[in-house]
Amino acid sequence: MMPEVFAICTGLPKPFNGAEMSAIDKRPVEGPVTIRSFGIEGDMVADTKHHGGPDMAVHLYPHDHYAEWDAWLGGHDLLSAPAAFGENLMVDGLAEDGVHIGDRFRLGEALLEISQPRQPCWKIEHRFGRKGMVARIVKRHNCGWYFRVLEEGSAKAGDMLQRVETGHDQWTVARLFASLYDPAERADRGQLEEIANLERLCVPWREKARKALES
């Protein structure tokens, strides 16, 4: 069964931590939206050094993780609303161990391709007001991922996210993330060489693998 996108969310930069701005606070959009190569129209990033660009055009964090987070946090108001983790697409039935780098999905008129896992940062912990979330993501590999946009087009809540092509089938998002971030599952030399040569993986993550090889 194809997963349904039950909310498409966008946000604009707002004060977040003193002078720091962030667009992690996203809200559902009513009706159709246009998905461009730079992202969803009406969605912006504040930190253009670490976020945004063609390889981080659309973010998905699996809604399947919300229940576990709710139990771990002892309940949290953010988890009762869409886009608690700043994601653009709210979807059930997809997780990091079931999708691969380079998988392609049709959403409405748009064609999306998984380009990289999401690297967790301090903003998640600041948003929830709880330390330890980044360490838990690293350990459990529940990082979410980004899409690049291969074909622009319109989409809306209620559309199906249809996988139309499998990418690097040996490299799920979970395995790729674990190989570069989880000390317990650190990639060996052969795996790092594989990662460095994954054509559909974004360049910064391939470079991270190359640097690890050099060191």
Phi, psi and chi 1 to 4 in degrees:
 res  aa     phi    psi   chi1   chi2   chi3   chi4
   1 MET       -  130.6 -176.6  175.9  176.6      -
   2 MET   -73.2  137.7  -74.8 -175.8  -69.6      -
   3 PRO   -71.4  143.4   22.6  -30.0      -      -
   4 GLU   -96.2  136.8  176.7 -175.6  -14.7      -
   5 VAL   -84.7  107.2  175.0      -      -      -
   6 PHE   -92.2   -4.6   59.2   89.4      -      -
   7 ALA  -158.4  139.6      -      -      -      -
   8 ILE  -112.9  124.9  -62.2  177.2      -      -
   9 CYS  -121.8  143.1  -56.2      -      -      -
  10 THR  -136.1  163.7   63.0      -      -      -
  11 GLY  -158.8  160.6      -      -      -      -
  12 LEU  -116.1  154.5  -61.3  175.0      -      -
  13 PRO   -58.1  135.6  -25.4   35.7      -      -
  14 LYS  -137.5  158.9  -58.9  174.6 -176.6  175.8
  15 PRO   -55.9  135.9  -25.3   34.7      -      -
  16 PHE  -128.3  -47.9 -176.0   66.4      -      -
  17 ASN  -146.7   86.8 -179.0   26.6      -      -
  18 GLY    68.5 -121.3      -      -      -      -
  19 ALA   -81.3  -10.2      -      -      -      -
  20 GLU   -69.1  136.4 -173.0   95.0   24.1      -
  21 MET  -108.4  153.3  -58.2  -74.6  -76.5      -
  22 SER  -155.5  150.3  175.6      -      -      -
  23 ALA  -110.6   25.4      -      -      -      -
  24 ILE   -67.6  -22.3 -164.1  170.6      -      -
  25 ASP   -83.0   96.1 -177.9   14.4      -      -
  26 LYS  -111.4  153.2  -60.1 -173.0 -172.5  -61.5
  27 ARG  -130.5  151.4  -54.4  -64.8  168.7   88.6
  28 PRO   -63.0  144.3  -21.3   32.7      -      -
  29 VAL   -99.3  138.8  176.7      -      -      -
  30 GLU   -87.8  133.7  -63.2  -68.5  -28.9      -
  31 GLY    77.8 -171.5      -      -      -      -
  32 PRO   -69.1  147.3  -16.1   29.7      -      -
  33 VAL  -128.3  157.7  -65.1      -      -      -
  34 THR  -101.1  127.6  -57.2      -      -      -
  35 ILE   -98.7  114.2  -57.7  175.8      -      -
  36 ARG  -102.1  172.7  -56.6  -74.0 -168.8 -165.1
  37 SER   -64.0  -25.2   60.3      -      -      -
  38 PHE   -92.9   -5.5   55.2   80.1      -      -
  39 GLY   135.6 -169.4      -      -      -      -
  40 ILE   -81.9  132.4  -61.0  170.2      -      -
  41 GLU   -58.4  132.3  -75.4 -165.1  -11.4      -
  42 GLY    95.1   -5.5      -      -      -      -
  43 ASP  -106.4  137.0 -167.3   47.8      -      -
  44 MET  -136.7  164.0  -67.2 -177.4   66.4      -
  45 VAL  -116.7  153.1  -60.6      -      -      -
  46 ALA   -94.5  -41.6      -      -      -      -
  47 ASP   -98.4   89.6  178.9    1.9      -      -
  48 THR   -74.2  -11.0   55.0      -      -      -
  49 LYS   -73.4  -38.3 -179.6  178.6  178.8 -179.2
  50 HIS  -110.8  -10.0  -62.2  103.1      -      -
  51 HIS  -134.4  161.8  -61.1  -74.9      -      -
  52 GLY    82.5 -179.1      -      -      -      -
  53 GLY    95.2  166.3      -      -      -      -
  54 PRO   -58.5  -31.4  -23.4   32.9      -      -
  55 ASP   -85.4   -3.7  -72.9  -34.6      -      -
  56 MET  -130.8   45.4  -70.0 -170.6  -90.7      -
  57 ALA   -74.7  -38.3      -      -      -      -
  58 VAL  -137.6  130.5  178.1      -      -      -
  59 HIS  -110.4  135.6  175.2 -134.9      -      -
  60 LEU  -124.6  124.5 -170.4  155.5      -      -
  61 TYR  -115.7  122.4 -170.7   80.7      -      -
  62 PRO   -58.4  124.2  -27.5   37.6      -      -
  63 HIS   -65.0  -21.5 -170.1 -107.7      -      -
  64 ASP   -57.1  -25.6  -63.1   55.1      -      -
  65 HIS   -79.6  -14.1  -61.3  -33.1      -      -
  66 TYR   -59.5  -40.8  -85.5   41.5      -      -
  67 ALA   -64.0  -41.9      -      -      -      -
  68 GLU   -65.8  -39.9  -72.6 -175.0   -2.3      -
  69 TRP   -64.1  -40.1  -82.0  115.7      -      -
  70 ASP   -61.5  -41.4 -165.6   54.9      -      -
  71 ALA   -67.4  -42.7      -      -      -      -
  72 TRP   -67.3  -37.7 -172.1   80.5      -      -
  73 LEU   -82.1  -11.6  -69.7  162.8      -      -
  74 GLY    74.1   31.6      -      -      -      -
  75 GLY    89.4  143.1      -      -      -      -
  76 HIS  -159.4  133.2 -158.3  -69.5      -      -
  77 ASP   -57.9  -35.7  -69.8  -15.3      -      -
  78 LEU   -59.0  -31.0  -76.3  172.3      -      -
  79 LEU   -76.2   -8.7  -65.6  169.5      -      -
  80 SER   -90.5   -2.0   63.3      -      -      -
  81 ALA  -120.8  161.7      -      -      -      -
  82 PRO   -67.2  155.8  -21.2   33.3      -      -
  83 ALA    60.4   41.4      -      -      -      -
  84 ALA   -59.9  -30.9      -      -      -      -
  85 PHE  -102.0   16.3  -69.1   83.8      -      -
  86 GLY    78.1   20.5      -      -      -      -
  87 GLU   -80.9  154.2   64.2  -92.4   37.7      -
  88 ASN   -86.0  -34.1  -63.1  117.2      -      -
  89 LEU  -115.5  126.4  -56.7 -177.2      -      -
  90 MET  -100.7  116.0  -63.6  -74.2  -68.7      -
  91 VAL  -141.4  138.6  179.0      -      -      -
  92 ASP  -102.7  150.9  -78.6  -43.4      -      -
  93 GLY    92.8    7.7      -      -      -      -
  94 LEU  -131.3  135.3  -80.1 -178.4      -      -
  95 ALA  -142.5  172.0      -      -      -      -
  96 GLU   -62.7  -28.6  -66.3   83.9   -5.6      -
  97 ASP   -85.4    1.0   58.0   -1.4      -      -
  98 GLY  -117.7    4.1      -      -      -      -
  99 VAL  -131.0  157.0  -63.1      -      -      -
 100 HIS  -122.2  156.2  -46.6   83.6      -      -
 101 ILE   -59.0  127.8  -60.3  -60.5      -      -
 102 GLY    91.0   -4.2      -      -      -      -
 103 ASP   -59.9  141.7  -79.0    2.1      -      -
 104 ARG  -113.6  138.5  -66.6  178.5  177.8  177.7
 105 PHE  -131.0  139.4  -68.7   82.9      -      -
 106 ARG   -94.8  126.2 -179.7   68.6   65.3 -178.8
 107 LEU  -128.4  107.7  176.2   60.7      -      -
 108 GLY    58.3 -125.5      -      -      -      -
 109 GLU   -88.0  -13.4  -61.9  172.5  -14.4      -
 110 ALA   -86.9  150.9      -      -      -      -
 111 LEU  -117.1  120.6 -178.8   64.0      -      -
 112 LEU  -112.8  150.2  -48.2  178.5      -      -
 113 GLU  -133.3  130.4 -179.9  179.2   84.8      -
 114 ILE   -66.6  122.5  -64.9  179.2      -      -
 115 SER  -107.4  -26.0   54.4      -      -      -
 116 GLN  -174.6  157.3   64.6 -175.0   92.0      -
 117 PRO   -70.2  166.1  -15.7   29.9      -      -
 118 ARG   -91.0  128.6  178.8 -168.7 -174.7  176.5
 119 GLN   -83.5  118.3  179.2 -179.3  -19.7      -
 120 PRO   -70.8  147.7   26.7  -33.8      -      -
 121 CYS  -136.9  175.6   73.1      -      -      -
 122 TRP   -59.9  -21.8   64.2  -89.6      -      -
 123 LYS   -64.9  -29.6  -70.9 -178.7 -179.0  177.9
 124 ILE   -63.1  -47.1  -67.9  172.5      -      -
 125 GLU   -66.2  -37.6  -64.2 -176.6  -11.2      -
 126 HIS   -66.3  -40.8 -177.0   74.6      -      -
 127 ARG   -63.4  -41.9  176.3  163.1  164.3   78.8
 128 PHE   -87.7  -13.2  -80.5   84.4      -      -
 129 GLY    68.0   36.4      -      -      -      -
 130 ARG  -144.8  124.6  179.5   70.5  178.9  -89.4
 131 LYS   -76.8  157.2  -62.6  -68.8 -173.7 -177.3
 132 GLY    96.0   -7.2      -      -      -      -
 133 MET   -70.4  -40.1  -65.9 -177.3   72.0      -
 134 VAL   -64.3  -43.7  169.1      -      -      -
 135 ALA   -61.6  -37.0      -      -      -      -
 136 ARG   -67.8  -39.7 -173.1  174.5 -172.9  -89.3
 137 ILE   -62.4  -43.7  -71.0  169.2      -      -
 138 VAL   -61.3  -40.6  168.4      -      -      -
 139 LYS   -73.5  -38.1 -176.9  177.7  179.5  179.5
 140 ARG   -97.9  -10.3  -62.8 -179.9   66.2   84.0
 141 HIS    64.5   25.9  -43.0  147.1      -      -
 142 ASN   -95.3   66.2   55.5   -5.1      -      -
 143 CYS   -93.6  -21.2   52.2      -      -      -
 144 GLY    77.2 -178.4      -      -      -      -
 145 TRP  -155.8  169.8   60.5   87.2      -      -
 146 TYR  -114.5  151.3  -74.3  104.2      -      -
 147 PHE  -111.1  146.0  -65.4  101.0      -      -
 148 ARG   -96.0  160.5   60.5  173.4   64.6   92.8
 149 VAL  -107.0  113.1  179.2      -      -      -
 150 LEU   -86.3  -34.4  -59.7 -178.8      -      -
 151 GLU  -134.8  122.7  -65.5  176.2   10.5      -
 152 GLU   -74.1  156.3  -61.3 -178.9  -18.6      -
 153 GLY   170.4  179.3      -      -      -      -
 154 SER   -91.4  146.4  175.9      -      -      -
 155 ALA  -150.2  165.4      -      -      -      -
 156 LYS  -151.3  160.5   63.4 -175.7 -175.6  -55.6
 157 ALA   -57.4  137.7      -      -      -      -
 158 GLY   102.2  -17.7      -      -      -      -
 159 ASP   -70.4  153.0  -74.8  -14.9      -      -
 160 MET   -88.1  146.7  -61.5  -61.3  173.4      -
 161 LEU   -99.0   96.9 -169.4   61.0      -      -
 162 GLN   -99.0  116.7  178.8 -174.5    7.0      -
 163 ARG   -72.7  123.0 -178.9  161.1   20.2 -162.9
 164 VAL  -111.8  -11.5  -64.5      -      -      -
 165 GLU  -159.8  137.6 -175.7  179.0  -37.0      -
 166 THR   -91.8  136.9  -60.6      -      -      -
 167 GLY   -88.9 -120.8      -      -      -      -
 168 HIS   -79.6   93.5  -60.1  -65.5      -      -
 169 ASP   -70.1   -9.4   59.8    2.8      -      -
 170 GLN   -91.5   -6.1  -61.2  -59.2  -52.3      -
 171 TRP  -124.1   87.1  -73.3   96.5      -      -
 172 THR   -67.6  162.4   64.2      -      -      -
 173 VAL   -59.0  -41.0  167.8      -      -      -
 174 ALA   -62.8  -45.6      -      -      -      -
 175 ARG   -65.8  -41.6 -176.5 -171.4  178.9 -155.4
 176 LEU   -63.5  -46.3 -168.4  -73.6      -      -
 177 PHE   -60.7  -47.4  177.7   81.8      -      -
 178 ALA   -61.2  -38.6      -      -      -      -
 179 SER   -63.9  -29.8  -64.3      -      -      -
 180 LEU  -105.7  -14.9  -66.2 -178.9      -      -
 181 TYR  -124.6  -26.2  -81.6   93.9      -      -
 182 ASP   -92.5  112.6 -175.5   -6.7      -      -
 183 PRO   -57.3  -25.8  -23.3   33.4      -      -
 184 ALA   -76.6  -14.7      -      -      -      -
 185 GLU  -132.7   31.7  -61.0 -165.0   28.3      -
 186 ARG   -57.2  134.6 -168.1   64.9   52.5   80.2
 187 ALA   -64.7  144.2      -      -      -      -
 188 ASP   -85.4 -178.8   60.4   26.9      -      -
 189 ARG   -61.0  -42.8 -172.2  166.5 -171.4   84.4
 190 GLY   -62.8  -40.8      -      -      -      -
 191 GLN   -68.1  -39.1  -68.6  167.8  -25.7      -
 192 LEU   -62.0  -38.5  -71.8  171.1      -      -
 193 GLU   -64.3  -40.3  -72.4  174.2   -9.6      -
 194 GLU   -60.8  -48.4  -80.6 -172.4   52.7      -
 195 ILE   -60.2  -42.4  -66.8  169.0      -      -
 196 ALA   -63.1  -18.2      -      -      -      -
 197 ASN  -112.6   13.9  -71.4  -66.7      -      -
 198 LEU   -76.2  109.5  -66.4  175.7      -      -
 199 GLU   -60.8  -34.1  -68.1 -178.9   -2.8      -
 200 ARG   -92.6   -2.8  -64.2 -173.5 -178.7 -177.1
 201 LEU   -80.3  140.5  178.4   63.9      -      -
 202 CYS   -61.9  153.9   68.8      -      -      -
 203 VAL   -59.6  -45.0  170.4      -      -      -
 204 PRO   -58.1  -37.3  -27.3   37.0      -      -
 205 TRP   -73.5  -34.0  -77.2   67.1      -      -
 206 ARG   -65.9  -38.7  -67.3  167.7   67.4 -178.1
 207 GLU   -66.2  -35.4  -72.9  -61.9  -40.1      -
 208 LYS   -60.6  -40.6 -175.8  174.9  177.5   66.1
 209 ALA   -66.5  -40.8      -      -      -      -
 210 ARG   -63.6  -40.8  -70.0 -166.4 -177.6   97.1
 211 LYS   -65.2  -37.7  -71.6  178.0 -178.5  177.0
 212 ALA   -64.3  -35.4      -      -      -      -
 213 LEU   -64.2  -40.9  -81.0  167.6      -      -
 214 GLU   -69.2  -27.8  -67.5  169.1    1.5      -
 215 SER   -91.0      -   62.5      -      -      -
